[in-house]
Amino acid sequence: MSWVAAVARLRARREPGVLVTVATVRGHAPRRAGAKLVVGRTETWGSIGGGNIEAVAIDRARELNGAADPEPELMEFALNDKVTGRHGVQCCGGAVTVLLEPLPVVQAVAVFGVGHVGLELARILARHHLDLHLIDTRPDMLTDERLGVLADPVARIDVHHTPLLPEEVLAELPPGTHVLIMTHDHAEDAALCDAALRTPGLGSVGLIGSAAKWARFRQRLADEGGHDAAAIDRIKTPIGIAGITGKEPATIAVSVAADLLRTFEQERRWAAPDTLAAVADPPVASSA
């Protein structure tokens, strides 16, 4: 399997990985610059030359896979018989620098309702490195012509046409998906709010609408849905950055996208401190 296919497989699995590349070679070495290795949690694809170089790189890549917010780093290897590495001796006579690039699991966002605001929001989110799910019950909202504005995206976009029960898509979303509810139908919005509170493993849940709309929804979620106050408080409404009051679809979309990006940053800051401490002083170089 090529390294490109291996990276795509990790992304499809929503599994973190590390792309390991031979960055520079001086003198004799097992592989030329540009050789690549992809390291997942339990599997590897490709090779940077085997032996101590590869084993040490895999060890470090697995450490990075478990880190909260890993950064790219370089490792240097001297290939001579005077240095004993962790996994043996390689005495090709040269020196190798290896670049380790973390491949984190990208954020996932589901936008229920691809109307005026939803489409403008999709245009913004499509320019970010994430998995974007677009769901609507109206086929005319999801035509190729209308979604042509999302051409050449950075995001991976999945379009779901659900003519009857859009809430069924919630169970299909990857763990941690952030949900934004903004359909054309308040009854559909209410059903999605109820279903979202019953779906384990979701990220944040946001609802577009007025205070009056939320007051009705909150009462209904309590009386008919049987949800307690703590559960209902998981739904954020209004969504967007406070103080941005414009009602144009593009303005609302910018506000909502900025608020969502802030949520992503908060998630990174909330990473476990013991995990961060474990990688506070990562090894910069290793010899072989």
C-alpha positions in Angstrom: 0.0 0.0 0.0 1.3 3.5 -0.9 1.9 6.0 1.8 -0.9 8.2 0.3 -3.4 5.3 0.6 -2.2 4.5 4.1 -2.8 8.1 5.2 -6.3 8.0 3.6 -7.0 4.7 5.4 -6.1 6.3 8.8 -8.3 9.3 8.1 -11.3 7.0 7.1 -10.8 5.1 10.3 -10.5 8.4 12.3 -7.3 7.0 13.7 -4.2 9.2 14.5 -1.0 8.5 12.8 2.5 9.8 12.0 4.1 10.3 8.5 7.8 9.6 8.8 10.0 10.9 6.0 13.7 10.6 5.4 14.5 14.3 5.1 18.3 14.3 4.5 21.0 11.7 3.8 24.7 12.3 4.1 26.9 9.5 3.0 25.7 5.9 2.8 22.2 5.0 4.2 19.6 2.3 3.8 17.1 4.6 1.9 17.3 7.8 -0.1 15.8 11.1 1.0 12.0 11.1 0.5 11.4 7.5 1.6 8.3 7.4 3.8 6.7 5.3 6.5 3.2 5.7 7.9 2.7 4.7 11.6 -0.7 4.0 13.0 -1.6 2.8 16.5 -0.9 -0.9 15.7 0.1 -1.0 12.0 2.8 0.5 9.8 3.0 1.0 6.0 6.2 1.6 4.0 9.8 1.7 5.2 12.6 4.2 5.9 15.2 1.5 5.8 14.5 -1.0 8.6 16.8 -1.6 11.5 17.4 0.8 14.4 16.4 3.9 12.4 13.0 2.5 11.6 12.4 0.9 15.0 13.3 4.1 16.9 11.1 6.2 14.6 8.2 3.9 15.1 8.6 4.0 18.9 8.6 7.8 18.8 5.7 7.9 16.4 3.6 5.8 18.7 4.4 8.2 21.5 3.2 11.1 19.3 0.1 9.2 18.5 -0.8 9.2 22.2 0.0 12.9 22.7 -2.6 15.6 23.1 -1.4 18.1 20.6 1.8 16.7 18.9 4.1 18.9 16.8 6.4 17.8 13.9 9.9 17.0 15.0 13.2 15.9 13.6 15.4 12.9 14.6 19.0 12.5 13.6 20.8 9.1 13.3 24.5 8.5 13.0 25.1 5.2 11.1 28.4 3.9 12.4 29.7 1.0 14.6 30.7 3.3 17.4 27.1 4.1 18.4 24.8 1.4 19.7 21.2 2.2 19.2 18.2 1.1 21.2 17.4 -1.6 18.6 20.9 -2.5 17.5 23.8 -1.1 15.4 23.6 0.2 11.8 27.1 0.9 10.3 26.3 2.1 6.8 28.7 5.0 7.4 26.4 7.9 6.8 23.9 10.1 8.7 20.2 10.4 8.3 17.7 13.0 9.4 14.1 11.9 9.7 11.0 14.1 9.9 8.0 13.0 11.9 4.7 14.7 11.0 1.7 13.9 13.2 -1.6 13.1 11.4 -4.2 13.9 14.0 -7.8 12.9 13.8 -9.6 15.8 12.2 -12.6 17.5 13.7 -16.1 16.4 12.3 -19.0 18.8 11.9 -22.6 18.0 10.9 -24.8 20.8 9.5 -28.5 19.9 9.5 -30.1 22.2 7.1 -28.3 23.5 4.0 -30.5 26.6 3.4 -29.2 30.1 3.0 -27.2 30.1 6.3 -26.2 26.4 6.1 -24.7 26.8 2.6 -22.8 29.9 3.6 -21.5 28.1 6.7 -20.6 25.1 4.5 -18.6 27.4 2.2 -16.5 28.6 5.2 -16.0 25.2 6.8 -15.1 23.5 3.5 -11.9 25.6 3.6 -10.8 23.9 6.8 -9.2 20.5 7.4 -12.2 18.6 8.8 -14.9 16.1 7.9 -18.0 18.0 7.0 -21.5 16.3 6.9 -24.3 18.2 5.1 -27.8 16.9 5.8 -31.1 18.1 4.3 -34.6 16.7 3.6 -35.0 18.8 0.5 -33.3 17.4 -2.6 -33.2 20.8 -4.3 -30.9 22.0 -1.5 -28.3 19.3 -2.3 -28.1 19.5 -6.1 -24.6 19.4 -7.7 -25.3 22.8 -9.2 -26.1 24.4 -5.8 -23.2 22.7 -4.0 -20.8 23.7 -6.8 -19.6 26.6 -4.6 -18.0 23.9 -2.4 -15.7 22.7 -5.3 -12.1 22.1 -4.5 -12.6 21.8 -0.7 -10.0 21.3 2.0 -12.6 19.4 4.0 -13.9 16.0 3.2 -17.6 16.5 2.5 -20.3 13.9 2.9 -23.8 14.9 1.6 -26.8 13.1 3.2 -30.3 13.4 1.6 -32.8 12.2 4.2 -36.3 12.8 3.0 -38.1 11.6 6.1 -36.0 11.3 9.3 -32.8 13.4 9.3 -32.2 12.5 12.9 -31.3 9.0 11.9 -28.0 10.4 10.5 -26.9 11.2 14.1 -26.2 7.6 14.8 -24.0 7.3 11.7 -21.8 10.2 12.6 -18.3 9.6 14.0 -17.7 10.0 17.7 -17.1 13.6 18.8 -18.9 15.2 15.8 -20.1 18.7 16.5 -23.7 19.2 15.5 -25.3 22.4 14.2 -29.1 22.4 13.7 -30.5 25.0 11.3 -33.2 23.4 9.2 -36.1 25.1 7.5 -38.7 23.5 9.8 -39.0 24.1 13.5 -40.6 20.7 14.0 -37.5 19.1 12.3 -35.2 21.2 14.6 -37.1 20.0 17.7 -36.9 16.4 16.6 -33.2 16.8 16.0 -32.6 18.4 19.4 -34.4 15.5 21.1 -32.5 12.9 19.1 -29.1 14.6 19.7 -29.6 14.4 23.4 -30.3 10.7 23.1 -27.2 10.0 20.9 -24.1 9.2 22.9 -20.7 10.4 21.9 -21.5 13.6 20.1 -19.5 16.8 20.5 -21.2 20.1 21.0 -24.8 20.6 19.8 -25.9 24.1 18.6 -29.3 25.3 17.6 -30.0 28.4 15.5 -33.0 30.5 16.5 -34.6 33.1 18.8 -35.0 33.1 22.5 -38.7 32.5 22.0 -38.1 29.5 19.9 -35.7 28.0 22.5 -38.1 28.6 25.3 -40.7 26.5 23.5 -38.1 23.8 22.7 -36.8 23.7 26.2 -40.2 23.2 27.6 -41.0 20.5 25.1 -37.7 18.7 25.7 -38.5 18.6 29.4 -42.2 17.7 29.2 -42.4 15.5 26.2 -38.8 14.3 25.9 -38.2 13.6 29.6 -34.8 15.3 29.5 -33.5 16.9 32.7 -32.1 20.4 32.9 -28.5 19.3 32.7 -29.1 17.4 29.5 -31.0 20.2 27.9 -28.2 22.6 28.8 -25.9 20.7 26.4 -27.6 22.4 23.6 -26.1 25.8 22.9 -28.4 28.5 21.6 -28.1 31.1 20.2 -25.0 30.0 18.3 -22.3 32.3 17.0 -20.2 35.1 18.6 -22.1 37.3 20.9 -22.2 40.9 19.7 -22.4 40.1 16.0 -26.0 41.0 15.3 -26.2 41.1 11.6 -28.9 38.9 10.1 -27.5 38.4 6.6 -26.8 34.7 6.0 -23.1 35.2 5.3 -22.7 37.3 8.5 -24.4 34.6 10.6 -22.3 32.0 9.0 -19.0 33.8 9.8 -20.2 34.2 13.4 -21.2 30.6 13.8 -17.9 29.3 12.2 -15.8 31.5 14.4 -17.6 30.2 17.5 -17.1 26.7 16.3 -13.4 27.2 15.7 -13.2 28.6 19.3 -14.8 25.4 20.5 -12.1 23.4 18.7 -9.4 25.4 20.4 -11.0 24.9 23.8 -11.1 21.1 23.2 -7.3 21.2 22.6 -6.7 23.2 25.8 -8.8 20.7 27.7 -6.5 17.8 26.8 -5.4 15.7 29.7 -2.5 17.5 31.5 -0.7 14.2 32.3 -0.6 13.4 28.5 0.9 16.8 27.9 3.5 16.3 30.6 4.5 13.0 29.0 5.6 14.8 25.9 6.9 18.0 27.5 10.5 17.1 26.6 10.4 14.8 23.6 13.7 13.4 22.3 15.0 15.5 19.5 17.6 13.1 18.2 18.6 9.5 18.4 21.7 7.6 17.3 22.0 4.3 15.6 
